[in-house]
Amino acid sequence: MRAAVRERKVSTGRTATEQRAQGEADVRAAIDALPEPDRSMALRIHEIVANVAPNLVPRTFYGMPAYARDGKVVCFFSAKVKGGTGYASFGIQAGLRLDHGNMWPVSYAIAELTDAEERQLAELVRQAAR
């Protein structure tokens, strides 16, 4: 919770350009602090999001890499070491309807990031960022 409070305070009063630059630095620092294999996975996800949805602004969310639009987190990475679940995950913020119907997933466990998972993540980011 302390990380979330600090993250909100840091972004207050900054221009969009300053927020993007600081967010990029914060996300890179968060990724660099992760142990392997989480670090490599988070870095690849960061690259995917930057390529697929350059309109999303990098920032941290509870100390983990996240990507926002209009100040609200759209999607985020949670490292195995942080989540306490035994696997890393990629989440879509609640409230974003990715599918039609009354039920859809908002978090995806990632055991390994292969080409197939990268394509699936890219499509999720495209849908979430629209």
Secondary structure, DSSP 4 states (H G I P E B T S, - for coil): -HHHHHHHHHHTT--HHHHHHHHHHHHHHHHHTSPTTHHHHHHHHHHHHHHH-TTSEEEEETTEEEEEETTEEEEEEE-HHHHSSSSEEEEE-TT---SSSS----EEEES---HHHHHHHHHHHHHHH-
